[in-house]
Amino acid sequence: MIAILPVLISFVLSQLLGVLWYSQWLFGRVWARHAFPGKSYEDIGKNASSRTYIIAAIAHAVIAIVMCYILGHMQAPLLSKFLCLALLTAALPVPHHIFLGHSLERWAVDAGYDVAVITMATCVFTFFGI
């Protein structure tokens, strides 16, 4: 069974963290420099369509739902659950980044955000006893 409230909280927190994480005050400029060489941070935001944000939001909703399911059914200590999900999340995109010629800095910013989302979601689901 999927617990709606923790999923919703996890989803909202992931969106808020994304706004902060990719802002100019944290890692947005570093990420933009490596993701869009030659374009300014300001130009990138102007070119993003609502479709981009909708698809990203849907993906994060799916992540929250799947995490709720996995954490609820995984028979392991909490630390083991978290480490498995965090390492999987961080390592999965590495081959794509390398083969596409992306910098390790870009991967580090993206993976850091993903691990932070996993950490937040794990905390939320643990709080709700999942």
N, CA, C and O atoms as a GROMACS GRO file, in nm:
protein
  520
    1MET      N    1   0.083  -0.117   0.000
    1MET     CA    2   0.000   0.000   0.000
    1MET      C    3   0.089   0.125   0.000
    1MET      O    4   0.192   0.129   0.067
    2ILE      N    5   0.048   0.225  -0.073
    2ILE     CA    6   0.122   0.350  -0.083
    2ILE      C    7   0.056   0.452   0.010
    2ILE      O    8  -0.064   0.477   0.002
    3ALA      N    9   0.136   0.510   0.099
    3ALA     CA   10   0.087   0.610   0.193
    3ALA      C   11   0.092   0.748   0.124
    3ALA      O   12   0.200   0.798   0.094
    4ILE      N   13  -0.023   0.807   0.100
    4ILE     CA   14  -0.033   0.929   0.021
    4ILE      C   15   0.035   1.049   0.087
    4ILE      O   16   0.109   1.120   0.020
    5LEU      N   17   0.012   1.072   0.215
    5LEU     CA   18   0.069   1.190   0.282
    5LEU      C   19   0.222   1.191   0.277
    5LEU      O   20   0.279   1.293   0.238
    6PRO      N   21   0.291   1.083   0.315
    6PRO     CA   22   0.438   1.087   0.306
    6PRO      C   23   0.488   1.103   0.162
    6PRO      O   24   0.589   1.168   0.138
    7VAL      N   25   0.417   1.043   0.067
    7VAL     CA   26   0.456   1.058  -0.073
    7VAL      C   27   0.442   1.204  -0.114
    7VAL      O   28   0.531   1.259  -0.179
    8LEU      N   29   0.331   1.266  -0.077
    8LEU     CA   30   0.308   1.406  -0.112
    8LEU      C   31   0.413   1.497  -0.046
    8LEU      O   32   0.467   1.586  -0.112
    9ILE      N   33   0.442   1.474   0.079
    9ILE     CA   34   0.544   1.554   0.149
    9ILE      C   35   0.680   1.536   0.084
    9ILE      O   36   0.752   1.633   0.061
   10SER      N   37   0.716   1.412   0.054
   10SER     CA   38   0.844   1.384  -0.012
   10SER      C   39   0.854   1.453  -0.147
   10SER      O   40   0.958   1.509  -0.182
   11PHE      N   41   0.744   1.448  -0.223
   11PHE     CA   42   0.741   1.513  -0.354
   11PHE      C   43   0.760   1.664  -0.342
   11PHE      O   44   0.842   1.722  -0.414
   12VAL      N   45   0.686   1.727  -0.253
   12VAL     CA   46   0.695   1.872  -0.236
   12VAL      C   47   0.835   1.912  -0.190
   12VAL      O   48   0.891   2.009  -0.240
   13LEU      N   49   0.891   1.838  -0.095
   13LEU     CA   50   1.027   1.868  -0.049
   13LEU      C   51   1.129   1.853  -0.161
   13LEU      O   52   1.223   1.932  -0.170
   14SER      N   53   1.111   1.753  -0.247
   14SER     CA   54   1.206   1.736  -0.358
   14SER      C   55   1.200   1.853  -0.455
   14SER      O   56   1.302   1.895  -0.509
   15GLN      N   57   1.080   1.906  -0.476
   15GLN     CA   58   1.065   2.022  -0.565
   15GLN      C   59   1.128   2.147  -0.504
   15GLN      O   60   1.197   2.222  -0.572
   16LEU      N   61   1.105   2.168  -0.375
   16LEU     CA   62   1.164   2.283  -0.307
   16LEU      C   63   1.316   2.273  -0.304
   16LEU      O   64   1.387   2.372  -0.325
   17LEU      N   65   1.366   2.153  -0.277
   17LEU     CA   66   1.511   2.133  -0.277
   17LEU      C   67   1.568   2.160  -0.416
   17LEU      O   68   1.676   2.219  -0.427
   18GLY      N   69   1.499   2.117  -0.520
   18GLY     CA   70   1.547   2.140  -0.656
   18GLY      C   71   1.558   2.287  -0.689
   18GLY      O   72   1.655   2.329  -0.752
   19VAL      N   73   1.460   2.364  -0.647
   19VAL     CA   74   1.464   2.510  -0.670
   19VAL      C   75   1.587   2.569  -0.602
   19VAL      O   76   1.657   2.651  -0.660
   20LEU      N   77   1.612   2.527  -0.479
   20LEU     CA   78   1.727   2.578  -0.405
   20LEU      C   79   1.859   2.524  -0.460
   20LEU      O   80   1.954   2.600  -0.480
   21TRP      N   81   1.865   2.394  -0.484
   21TRP     CA   82   1.989   2.326  -0.526
   21TRP      C   83   2.042   2.383  -0.658
   21TRP      O   84   2.162   2.408  -0.671
   22TYR      N   85   1.953   2.404  -0.753
   22TYR     CA   86   1.995   2.452  -0.886
   22TYR      C   87   1.985   2.604  -0.898
   22TYR      O   88   1.988   2.657  -1.009
   23SER      N   89   1.973   2.673  -0.785
   23SER     CA   90   1.969   2.819  -0.787
   23SER      C   91   2.110   2.874  -0.801
   23SER      O   92   2.209   2.801  -0.787
   24GLN      N   93   2.118   3.003  -0.829
   24GLN     CA   94   2.248   3.067  -0.842
   24GLN      C   95   2.323   3.071  -0.709
   24GLN      O   96   2.444   3.090  -0.708
   25TRP      N   97   2.253   3.055  -0.597
   25TRP     CA   98   2.316   3.063  -0.466
   25TRP      C   99   2.382   2.932  -0.425
   25TRP      O  100   2.469   2.932  -0.339
   26LEU      N  101   2.341   2.821  -0.485
   26LEU     CA  102   2.407   2.694  -0.451
   26LEU      C  103   2.486   2.642  -0.571
   26LEU      O  104   2.598   2.687  -0.596
   27PHE      N  105   2.428   2.548  -0.646
   27PHE     CA  106   2.506   2.481  -0.750
   27PHE      C  107   2.460   2.510  -0.892
   27PHE      O  108   2.512   2.452  -0.987
   28GLY      N  109   2.363   2.599  -0.908
   28GLY     CA  110   2.307   2.626  -1.040
   28GLY      C  111   2.407   2.677  -1.142
   28GLY      O  112   2.405   2.633  -1.257
   29ARG      N  113   2.493   2.766  -1.102
   29ARG     CA  114   2.590   2.821  -1.198
   29ARG      C  115   2.693   2.716  -1.240
   29ARG      O  116   2.730   2.708  -1.357
   30VAL      N  117   2.738   2.636  -1.145
   30VAL     CA  118   2.834   2.529  -1.178
   30VAL      C  119   2.768   2.429  -1.273
   30VAL      O  120   2.826   2.390  -1.374
   31TRP      N  121   2.646   2.389  -1.239
   31TRP     CA  122   2.573   2.294  -1.323
   31TRP      C  123   2.551   2.352  -1.462
   31TRP      O  124   2.574   2.283  -1.562
   32ALA      N  125   2.507   2.476  -1.471
   32ALA     CA  126   2.479   2.540  -1.600
   32ALA      C  127   2.604   2.550  -1.686
   32ALA      O  128   2.599   2.528  -1.807
   33ARG      N  129   2.716   2.585  -1.624
   33ARG     CA  130   2.841   2.597  -1.698
   33ARG      C  131   2.880   2.465  -1.764
   33ARG      O  132   2.933   2.464  -1.875
   34HIS      N  133   2.852   2.354  -1.696
   34HIS     CA  134   2.889   2.222  -1.750
   34HIS      C  135   2.779   2.161  -1.836
   34HIS      O  136   2.807   2.083  -1.926
   35ALA      N  137   2.654   2.194  -1.807
   35ALA     CA  138   2.542   2.137  -1.884
   35ALA      C  139   2.517   2.212  -2.014
   35ALA      O  140   2.477   2.152  -2.114
   36PHE      N  141   2.541   2.343  -2.014
   36PHE     CA  142   2.513   2.427  -2.130
   36PHE      C  143   2.632   2.520  -2.156
   36PHE      O  144   2.622   2.640  -2.135
   37PRO      N  145   2.744   2.465  -2.202
   37PRO     CA  146   2.862   2.549  -2.224
   37PRO      C  147   2.831   2.664  -2.321
   37PRO      O  148   2.764   2.646  -2.423
   38GLY      N  149   2.880   2.780  -2.285
   38GLY     CA  150   2.861   2.897  -2.371
   38GLY      C  151   2.734   2.976  -2.345
   38GLY      O  152   2.717   3.085  -2.400
   39LYS      N  153   2.644   2.923  -2.264
   39LYS     CA  154   2.520   2.994  -2.231
   39LYS      C  155   2.528   3.045  -2.088
   39LYS      O  156   2.590   2.983  -2.002
   40SER      N  157   2.464   3.157  -2.065
   40SER     CA  158   2.462   3.211  -1.929
   40SER      C  159   2.354   3.141  -1.847
   40SER      O  160   2.260   3.083  -1.902
   41TYR      N  161   2.370   3.149  -1.717
   41TYR     CA  162   2.272   3.092  -1.625
   41TYR      C  163   2.133   3.151  -1.651
   41TYR      O  164   2.033   3.080  -1.648
   42GLU      N  165   2.129   3.280  -1.675
   42GLU     CA  166   2.002   3.350  -1.699
   42GLU      C  167   1.936   3.303  -1.829
   42GLU      O  168   1.814   3.288  -1.834
   43ASP      N  169   2.017   3.280  -1.934
   43ASP     CA  170   1.962   3.236  -2.063
   43ASP      C  171   1.898   3.098  -2.054
   43ASP      O  172   1.797   3.071  -2.119
   44ILE      N  173   1.955   3.013  -1.974
   44ILE     CA  174   1.903   2.876  -1.962
   44ILE      C  175   1.761   2.878  -1.905
   44ILE      O  176   1.673   2.808  -1.955
   45GLY      N  177   1.739   2.958  -1.802
   45GLY     CA  178   1.606   2.968  -1.741
   45GLY      C  179   1.502   3.024  -1.836
   45GLY      O  180   1.384   2.986  -1.828
   46LYS      N  181   1.543   3.112  -1.924
   46LYS     CA  182   1.450   3.172  -2.020
   46LYS      C  183   1.402   3.072  -2.124
   46LYS      O  184   1.291   3.084  -2.175
   47ASN      N  185   1.486   2.974  -2.156
   47ASN     CA  186   1.455   2.879  -2.262
   47ASN      C  187   1.379   2.756  -2.214
   47ASN      O  188   1.331   2.677  -2.296
   48ALA      N  189   1.366   2.738  -2.082
   48ALA     CA  190   1.297   2.619  -2.030
   48ALA      C  191   1.146   2.634  -2.049
   48ALA      O  192   1.088   2.738  -2.017
   49SER      N  193   1.085   2.530  -2.101
   49SER     CA  194   0.940   2.532  -2.123
   49SER      C  195   0.869   2.473  -2.003
   49SER      O  196   0.930   2.406  -1.920
   50SER      N  197   0.740   2.498  -1.994
   50SER     CA  198   0.661   2.440  -1.885
   50SER      C  199   0.660   2.288  -1.897
   50SER      O  200   0.650   2.218  -1.796
   51ARG      N  201   0.669   2.238  -2.018
   51ARG     CA  202   0.674   2.093  -2.041
   51ARG      C  203   0.791   2.030  -1.966
   51ARG      O  204   0.778   1.922  -1.908
   52THR      N  205   0.906   2.098  -1.967
   52THR     CA  206   1.025   2.049  -1.898
   52THR      C  207   0.997   2.033  -1.749
   52THR      O  208   1.030   1.930  -1.690
   53TYR      N  209   0.937   2.134  -1.690
   53TYR     CA  210   0.909   2.131  -1.546
   53TYR      C  211   0.801   2.028  -1.512
   53TYR      O  212   0.807   1.964  -1.407
   54ILE      N  213   0.703   2.012  -1.599
   54ILE     CA  214   0.596   1.914  -1.576
   54ILE      C  215   0.653   1.772  -1.578
   54ILE      O  216   0.621   1.691  -1.491
   55ILE      N  217   0.735   1.742  -1.678
   55ILE     CA  218   0.794   1.608  -1.689
   55ILE      C  219   0.884   1.580  -1.568
   55ILE      O  220   0.882   1.470  -1.513
   56ALA      N  221   0.963   1.679  -1.527
   56ALA     CA  222   1.050   1.661  -1.410
   56ALA      C  223   0.968   1.638  -1.284
   56ALA      O  224   1.003   1.554  -1.202
   57ALA      N  225   0.857   1.711  -1.269
   57ALA     CA  226   0.771   1.694  -1.152
   57ALA      C  227   0.706   1.555  -1.152
   57ALA      O  228   0.698   1.491  -1.047
   58ILE      N  229   0.662   1.510  -1.266
   58ILE     CA  230   0.603   1.375  -1.276
   58ILE      C  231   0.706   1.270  -1.238
   58ILE      O  232   0.675   1.175  -1.165
   59ALA      N  233   0.829   1.287  -1.286
   59ALA     CA  234   0.935   1.192  -1.252
   59ALA      C  235   0.959   1.189  -1.101
   59ALA      O  236   0.978   1.082  -1.044
   60HIS      N  237   0.958   1.304  -1.037
   60HIS     CA  238   0.979   1.308  -0.892
   60HIS      C  239   0.860   1.249  -0.816
   60HIS      O  240   0.879   1.192  -0.709
   61ALA      N  241   0.742   1.263  -0.869
   61ALA     CA  242   0.625   1.199  -0.807
   61ALA      C  243   0.640   1.047  -0.815
   61ALA      O  244   0.612   0.977  -0.718
   62VAL      N  245   0.683   0.997  -0.929
   62VAL     CA  246   0.704   0.853  -0.947
   62VAL      C  247   0.813   0.805  -0.851
   62VAL      O  248   0.799   0.699  -0.789
   63ILE      N  249   0.920   0.881  -0.838
   63ILE     CA  250   1.028   0.844  -0.747
   63ILE      C  251   0.974   0.832  -0.604
   63ILE      O  252   1.006   0.736  -0.534
   64ALA      N  253   0.894   0.928  -0.560
   64ALA     CA  254   0.838   0.924  -0.424
   64ALA      C  255   0.750   0.801  -0.404
   64ALA      O  256   0.756   0.736  -0.300
   65ILE      N  257   0.668   0.770  -0.502
   65ILE     CA  258   0.578   0.654  -0.492
   65ILE      C  259   0.659   0.524  -0.487
   65ILE      O  260   0.633   0.438  -0.403
   66VAL      N  261   0.756   0.511  -0.574
   66VAL     CA  262   0.838   0.389  -0.579
   66VAL      C  263   0.920   0.375  -0.451
   66VAL      O  264   0.934   0.265  -0.398
   67MET      N  265   0.976   0.486  -0.402
   67MET     CA  266   1.052   0.479  -0.277
   67MET      C  267   0.964   0.434  -0.161
   67MET      O  268   1.007   0.354  -0.078
   68CYS      N  269   0.843   0.486  -0.155
   68CYS     CA  270   0.750   0.446  -0.049
   68CYS      C  271   0.726   0.296  -0.055
   68CYS      O  272   0.726   0.227   0.047
   69TYR      N  273   0.706   0.246  -0.175
   69TYR     CA  274   0.682   0.103  -0.192
   69TYR      C  275   0.805   0.021  -0.151
   69TYR      O  276   0.794  -0.075  -0.075
   70ILE      N  277   0.922   0.060  -0.202
   70ILE     CA  278   1.045  -0.015  -0.174
   70ILE      C  279   1.076  -0.014  -0.024
   70ILE      O  280   1.102  -0.118   0.035
   71LEU      N  281   1.073   0.104   0.035
   71LEU     CA  282   1.106   0.113   0.178
   71LEU      C  283   1.005   0.036   0.263
   71LEU      O  284   1.041  -0.019   0.367
   72GLY      N  285   0.881   0.033   0.220
   72GLY     CA  286   0.779  -0.041   0.295
   72GLY      C  287   0.791  -0.191   0.283
   72GLY      O  288   0.742  -0.264   0.370
   73HIS      N  289   0.855  -0.239   0.178
   73HIS     CA  290   0.863  -0.384   0.155
   73HIS      C  291   1.004  -0.442   0.172
   73HIS      O  292   1.021  -0.564   0.173
   74MET      N  293   1.102  -0.358   0.186
   74MET     CA  294   1.240  -0.404   0.199
   74MET      C  295   1.265  -0.446   0.343
   74MET      O  296   1.251  -0.365   0.435
   75GLN      N  297   1.302  -0.569   0.364
   75GLN     CA  298   1.329  -0.621   0.497
   75GLN      C  299   1.477  -0.605   0.529
   75GLN      O  300   1.555  -0.699   0.513
   76ALA      N  301   1.514  -0.485   0.573
   76ALA     CA  302   1.653  -0.455   0.608
   76ALA      C  303   1.653  -0.338   0.705
   76ALA      O  304   1.556  -0.264   0.713
   77PRO      N  305   1.764  -0.322   0.778
   77PRO     CA  306   1.773  -0.205   0.866
   77PRO      C  307   1.766  -0.075   0.784
   77PRO      O  308   1.802  -0.073   0.667
   78LEU      N  309   1.719   0.031   0.848
   78LEU     CA  310   1.701   0.158   0.780
   78LEU      C  311   1.828   0.206   0.711
   78LEU      O  312   1.822   0.251   0.596
   79LEU      N  313   1.942   0.199   0.778
   79LEU     CA  314   2.067   0.245   0.719
   79LEU      C  315   2.099   0.166   0.592
   79LEU      O  316   2.147   0.223   0.494
   80SER      N  317   2.074   0.037   0.592
   80SER     CA  318   2.098  -0.045   0.474
   80SER      C  319   2.007  -0.003   0.359
   80SER      O  320   2.051   0.006   0.244
   81LYS      N  321   1.880   0.021   0.389
   81LYS     CA  322   1.786   0.066   0.287
   81LYS      C  323   1.834   0.196   0.224
   81LYS      O  324   1.839   0.210   0.102
   82PHE      N  325   1.870   0.291   0.311
   82PHE     CA  326   1.913   0.422   0.263
   82PHE      C  327   2.038   0.410   0.178
   82PHE      O  328   2.045   0.467   0.069
   83LEU      N  329   2.138   0.337   0.226
   83LEU     CA  330   2.264   0.326   0.152
   83LEU      C  331   2.244   0.259   0.016
   83LEU      O  332   2.303   0.301  -0.084
   84CYS      N  333   2.161   0.157   0.012
   84CYS     CA  334   2.133   0.091  -0.117
   84CYS      C  335   2.070   0.188  -0.216
   84CYS      O  336   2.113   0.198  -0.331
   85LEU      N  337   1.969   0.259  -0.172
   85LEU     CA  338   1.900   0.353  -0.261
   85LEU      C  339   1.990   0.470  -0.301
   85LEU      O  340   1.990   0.510  -0.417
   86ALA      N  341   2.067   0.524  -0.207
   86ALA     CA  342   2.154   0.639  -0.236
   86ALA      C  343   2.266   0.600  -0.333
   86ALA      O  344   2.293   0.672  -0.428
   87LEU      N  345   2.329   0.487  -0.309
   87LEU     CA  346   2.439   0.444  -0.399
   87LEU      C  347   2.386   0.411  -0.537
   87LEU      O  348   2.449   0.446  -0.637
   88LEU      N  349   2.273   0.344  -0.544
   88LEU     CA  350   2.212   0.314  -0.673
   88LEU      C  351   2.180   0.442  -0.749
   88LEU      O  352   2.206   0.454  -0.868
   89THR      N  353   2.122   0.537  -0.677
   89THR     CA  354   2.084   0.665  -0.738
   89THR      C  355   2.206   0.741  -0.790
   89THR      O  356   2.201   0.797  -0.899
   90ALA      N  357   2.313   0.743  -0.713
   90ALA     CA  358   2.432   0.817  -0.753
   90ALA      C  359   2.508   0.748  -0.866
   90ALA      O  360   2.561   0.814  -0.954
   91ALA      N  361   2.513   0.615  -0.863
   91ALA     CA  362   2.593   0.542  -0.961
   91ALA      C  363   2.523   0.520  -1.095
   91ALA      O  364   2.589   0.512  -1.198
   92LEU      N  365   2.392   0.510  -1.094
   92LEU     CA  366   2.318   0.477  -1.216
   92LEU      C  367   2.348   0.570  -1.334
   92LEU      O  368   2.368   0.520  -1.445
   93PRO      N  369   2.353   0.701  -1.316
   93PRO     CA  370   2.375   0.788  -1.432
   93PRO      C  371   2.521   0.803  -1.475
   93PRO      O  372   2.547   0.865  -1.578
   94VAL      N  373   2.616   0.748  -1.401
   94VAL     CA  374   2.757   0.768  -1.435
   94VAL      C  375   2.790   0.725  -1.578
   94VAL      O  376   2.851   0.803  -1.651
   95PRO      N  377   2.751   0.605  -1.622
   95PRO     CA  378   2.785   0.567  -1.760
   95PRO      C  379   2.727   0.664  -1.864
   95PRO      O  380   2.792   0.693  -1.965
   96HIS      N  381   2.606   0.713  -1.840
   96HIS     CA  382   2.545   0.807  -1.935
   96HIS      C  383   2.625   0.936  -1.941
   96HIS      O  384   2.652   0.988  -2.050
   97HIS      N  385   2.664   0.988  -1.826
   97HIS     CA  386   2.742   1.112  -1.822
   97HIS      C  387   2.875   1.094  -1.893
   97HIS      O  388   2.917   1.180  -1.971
   98ILE      N  389   2.941   0.983  -1.867
   98ILE     CA  390   3.074   0.960  -1.926
   98ILE      C  391   3.064   0.943  -2.078
   98ILE      O  392   3.139   1.006  -2.152
   99PHE      N  393   2.972   0.860  -2.125
   99PHE     CA  394   2.958   0.837  -2.269
   99PHE      C  395   2.909   0.960  -2.344
   99PHE      O  396   2.939   0.976  -2.462
  100LEU      N  397   2.833   1.046  -2.278
  100LEU     CA  398   2.788   1.169  -2.342
  100LEU      C  399   2.892   1.279  -2.334
  100LEU      O  400   2.872   1.388  -2.389
  101GLY      N  401   3.002   1.252  -2.267
  101GLY     CA  402   3.109   1.350  -2.257
  101GLY      C  403   3.082   1.459  -2.155
  101GLY      O  404   3.143   1.566  -2.161
  102HIS      N  405   2.992   1.434  -2.062
  102HIS     CA  406   2.962   1.533  -1.959
  102HIS      C  407   3.071   1.532  -1.853
  102HIS      O  408   3.137   1.431  -1.832
  103SER      N  409   3.089   1.643  -1.789
  103SER     CA  410   3.194   1.656  -1.688
  103SER      C  411   3.152   1.586  -1.558
  103SER      O  412   3.034   1.566  -1.530
  104LEU      N  413   3.252   1.549  -1.481
  104LEU     CA  414   3.225   1.490  -1.350
  104LEU      C  415   3.164   1.594  -1.256
  104LEU      O  416   3.091   1.559  -1.163
  105GLU      N  417   3.194   1.721  -1.280
  105GLU     CA  418   3.134   1.827  -1.198
  105GLU      C  419   2.982   1.829  -1.217
  105GLU      O  420   2.908   1.842  -1.120
  106ARG      N  421   2.939   1.815  -1.340
  106ARG     CA  422   2.794   1.812  -1.367
  106ARG      C  423   2.732   1.691  -1.298
  106ARG      O  424   2.627   1.702  -1.235
  107TRP      N  425   2.797   1.575  -1.311
  107TRP     CA  426   2.747   1.455  -1.245
  107TRP      C  427   2.740   1.476  -1.094
  107TRP      O  428   2.643   1.436  -1.030
  108ALA      N  429   2.843   1.539  -1.035
  108ALA     CA  430   2.847   1.558  -0.890
  108ALA      C  431   2.730   1.645  -0.843
  108ALA      O  432   2.670   1.617  -0.740
  109VAL      N  433   2.699   1.750  -0.918
  109VAL     CA  434   2.586   1.836  -0.880
  109VAL      C  435   2.456   1.758  -0.890
  109VAL      O  436   2.374   1.761  -0.798
  110ASP      N  437   2.436   1.688  -1.002
  110ASP     CA  438   2.312   1.611  -1.021
  110ASP      C  439   2.301   1.498  -0.920
  110ASP      O  440   2.195   1.479  -0.860
  111ALA      N  441   2.409   1.423  -0.901
  111ALA     CA  442   2.406   1.310  -0.808
  111ALA      C  443   2.388   1.358  -0.664
  111ALA      O  444   2.318   1.295  -0.585
  112GLY      N  445   2.451   1.470  -0.631
  112GLY     CA  446   2.433   1.527  -0.498
  112GLY      C  447   2.288   1.561  -0.470
  112GLY      O  448   2.236   1.534  -0.362
  113TYR      N  449   2.222   1.620  -0.570
  113TYR     CA  450   2.080   1.652  -0.556
  113TYR      C  451   1.998   1.524  -0.541
  113TYR      O  452   1.911   1.516  -0.454
  114ASP      N  453   2.025   1.426  -0.624
  114ASP     CA  454   1.949   1.301  -0.618
  114ASP      C  455   1.965   1.231  -0.483
  114ASP      O  456   1.868   1.181  -0.427
  115VAL      N  457   2.088   1.228  -0.432
  115VAL     CA  458   2.112   1.166  -0.301
  115VAL      C  459   2.043   1.247  -0.191
  115VAL      O  460   1.991   1.189  -0.095
  116ALA      N  461   2.042   1.379  -0.204
  116ALA     CA  462   1.971   1.462  -0.106
  116ALA      C  463   1.821   1.434  -0.108
  116ALA      O  464   1.757   1.429  -0.003
  117VAL      N  465   1.765   1.414  -0.228
  117VAL     CA  466   1.622   1.380  -0.240
  117VAL      C  467   1.595   1.245  -0.175
  117VAL      O  468   1.497   1.230  -0.102
  118ILE      N  469   1.681   1.148  -0.201
  118ILE     CA  470   1.666   1.015  -0.141
  118ILE      C  471   1.675   1.025   0.011
  118ILE      O  472   1.598   0.961   0.083
  119THR      N  473   1.768   1.106   0.060
  119THR     CA  474   1.785   1.124   0.204
  119THR      C  475   1.660   1.184   0.266
  119THR      O  476   1.610   1.136   0.368
  120MET      N  477   1.609   1.292   0.204
  120MET     CA  478   1.488   1.355   0.255
  120MET      C  479   1.370   1.259   0.254
  120MET      O  480   1.296   1.250   0.352
  121ALA      N  481   1.352   1.188   0.144
  121ALA     CA  482   1.240   1.096   0.134
  121ALA      C  483   1.251   0.985   0.238
  121ALA      O  484   1.152   0.947   0.300
  122THR      N  485   1.371   0.933   0.258
  122THR     CA  486   1.392   0.829   0.358
  122THR      C  487   1.354   0.881   0.497
  122THR      O  488   1.291   0.810   0.575
  123CYS      N  489   1.392   1.004   0.526
  123CYS     CA  490   1.357   1.064   0.656
  123CYS      C  491   1.204   1.080   0.669
  123CYS      O  492   1.148   1.049   0.774
  124VAL      N  493   1.140   1.127   0.564
  124VAL     CA  494   0.994   1.145   0.568
  124VAL      C  495   0.925   1.011   0.588
  124VAL      O  496   0.839   0.997   0.676
  125PHE      N  497   0.963   0.911   0.508
  125PHE     CA  498   0.897   0.781   0.518
  125PHE      C  499   0.925   0.715   0.652
  125PHE      O  500   0.839   0.646   0.706
  126THR      N  501   1.046   0.735   0.706
  126THR     CA  502   1.078   0.680   0.838
  126THR      C  503   0.994   0.746   0.945
  126THR      O  504   0.944   0.680   1.036
  127PHE      N  505   0.977   0.878   0.935
  127PHE     CA  506   0.894   0.951   1.030
  127PHE      C  507   0.752   0.895   1.033
  127PHE      O  508   0.690   0.887   1.140
  128PHE      N  509   0.701   0.856   0.916
  128PHE     CA  510   0.565   0.803   0.907
  128PHE      C  511   0.559   0.652   0.930
  128PHE      O  512   0.454   0.589   0.914
  129GLY      N  513   0.674   0.593   0.969
  129GLY     CA  514   0.676   0.452   1.002
  129GLY      C  515   0.675   0.357   0.884
  129GLY      O  516   0.634   0.241   0.897
  130ILE      N  517   0.719   0.405   0.770
  130ILE     CA  518   0.722   0.321   0.650
  130ILE      C  519   0.857   0.254   0.637
  130ILE      O  520   0.880   0.179   0.542
   0.00000   0.00000   0.00000
